[in-house]
Amino acid sequence: MAKATCKGLTYAKYSSGGSGSAMVYSGGTSKTDYLCNVDMGEERADDKEYADGHLIDHANDMTGATVNLELANMDGDIKADLLGYVAGTSTGELIVTEAEAPYVGVGFIIANRHKGVVTYEGYWYYKVQFSSAGVSSSTKKENVQWEHETINGTAVAVTVETSGAGRFMEQIIGQSTEAAVRTWLNGKAGISG
């Protein structure tokens, strides 16, 4: 199966929930023509117990998750919403403070192609805190150099039920239309319409 494309950056500011109650978000936003690349990762425990000279048990619990986004444009809205930058007194001025980046719910769409059939899947990370991976730029050359910025996200586990394991992410798979996944993501982010 080929991962044909990623698109549909969707996010919302975390308001409350996750300690045995539903997640609540505000300010849901969907961006088009921003997402260039997504890297998702899992962190797992790798604890082994030995007895009588051999392995008798192995813990492989998920302990964390990461979601790194490469964006074509890091405009002021995204920097404010995802990194916690604040507007300055001059138009277009952004100030980086010592305050922590906010927690957000974040999601996106991935299109898959297998034997000529395209299906769509959606991902929603419940509670993520982003940081900038830094910015690099190079001088003008004979060809246009497209440069993107990456933000690295650390997902925090949440419990949305009174009992049960912590959750990092939710996924919808095998959808025949992109619109179905967009509707699902908008519902997660509290975007109506």
N, C-alpha and C positions, 0 to 999 in steps of 0.2 A: 504494500500500500504506500502511495506517495502522499506526503503532506503537501498539498498543492499551494496553500496560502494561509496566512493568518491575517485577521482583520477585525474591525469592530471594537476597538478599545472602549470599554465601558467601566465606569467607576462611580463610587458614591462614598461620601464621608461617613465613617462609623459613628453612630450616635450612642447606642447602648445594646445590651443583650449579650448572649454568649455564656452566661453563668447559669445555665438551666432555662434560659428563655430565648425566644426568637431574636434574631439579629435585626436591628433597626438602623437604617441609613437615611441620610439626607443629601440633598444637592446632587442627585444622580445625573450623570453626564455620559453621553455617547459621542465618540469622536470618529470621524472617517478620514481616511488618507493620512493617518499618523503612524500606524503600527507597521514596522519593518520586520521585526524578528522577536520571537518569544523563546526563552529558555526556561523550562520548568525542571525543578529537581526535588528529590526527596532526601531527607537525612534520616538514617535508621541506626538504631542501636546495633552493635555487633559484639554482644557479650556472650562469652562461652563459658560453660561450666565443665570441668574435668573431674573424673574420679577413676581410680584404678588404671590410670595411664591413658585414658581415652575420653573423647568428647561424649558427654551424656545429655547435654541440653544446650540450646542456643536461643538467645533472645534477639528478635529482629523487629522490634517495635518501631513504628515511625515516630521520630522525635522532632521533626521540623520539616519545613518545606520552603523552597525559594522560587521566586518568579522574577525573572529579569526581562525587561522590555527595552528593545531598541526602537527609538522613535525618530521619524523623519523631521519632526518639528517639536521643540520643547518651548512652546509659547508660555507667556506669563501665567495664563490660567492653569496650565498643567503644573508648572513649577510651584504655584501657590497651593493648588489642591493636593498634589502628591508629595511635594518636598517641604511644604510649610513656609516657603518664601513669602514675604509680605511686600505690599505695594509701598513705594516711597512717595515723596511729595511731588516728584516730577513725573510726567506722563512716560510710561514705559520703564520706570525705575523699579527694580526689585531689590530687596534687601535680604541677605542671608543672616539669620540670627542664630543664637545658641539654642533656641527652642527646638524640641524634638519635632520630627516630621509627624504629621497626623496619621492615625490608622484609617485605612480605607478598605472597602470591598472592591475588588477589581476582577474584570473578566474580559473575555475575547472569544472570537470564533476561529476555528481551524477547519479548512475544507480538505477533505481527503479524496483521493482518486484511486480507484482500484478497478482494473479491467474495464475502463471507460465510464464507470459510474462514479459520480461525485456525491459524497455525503458530507454532512456538516456535524461538527461537535462544538459544544460550548463549555467553557470553564469559568467557574466563579470561585475566587479565593475570598474567604469570609473576612479576614482581618490581616492586612498587610501594612508594613511600614517600609517606605522606600528611602533610598539614599542615592545620590548621584555617583556614577562610576567615574566622573571627571570628564573634562572636555579637552579634546585635542583638535587642532586645526592646522592646515598646511597652506602654504602660499599658492597663488594662482599658477597653474601650469598650462601646457598646451591643450589639455582636455579638462572638462569639468570634473571636479572631484566631489562626489556626493558624500557628505559627512553627516553622521547621525549621532545622537546622544543616547546613552544607555542609563537606565535607572535600575538598581538592584533592590529587589524586595525580599523581605523576610516575613513569612506567614506565621501567624500565631494560632495555636489550636484554640477552638472555642467549643463549648458544650451547649447545644441548643435544646437539649432535653434534660430533665431532672436527673436522669441517670444515663450512662452511656459514655462511650469513648469520645475524646476530643476530635473535632473535625478541622481539617485545614482547607479543604476544597470540595466543591461539588461539580459534577460533570454531567452533561447530557450528550448522548452519542447517537449515531445512526440516523440523523434527521435528513429527510430528503430535500428540505429547502433551508436556505440561509435565513429566511424570514421567521421560521419557527424558532431558530436559535436566538435571533435578535429579540423576539417577543419574550423568550425565557430570560435572557440577560436583563432586559428592561424591567421585568418583574422583580428580579433580584436587587436591582439598583433603585427600585422605586420610581422608575420613569414611566409616566402614563402617556397614553396616546400613541 
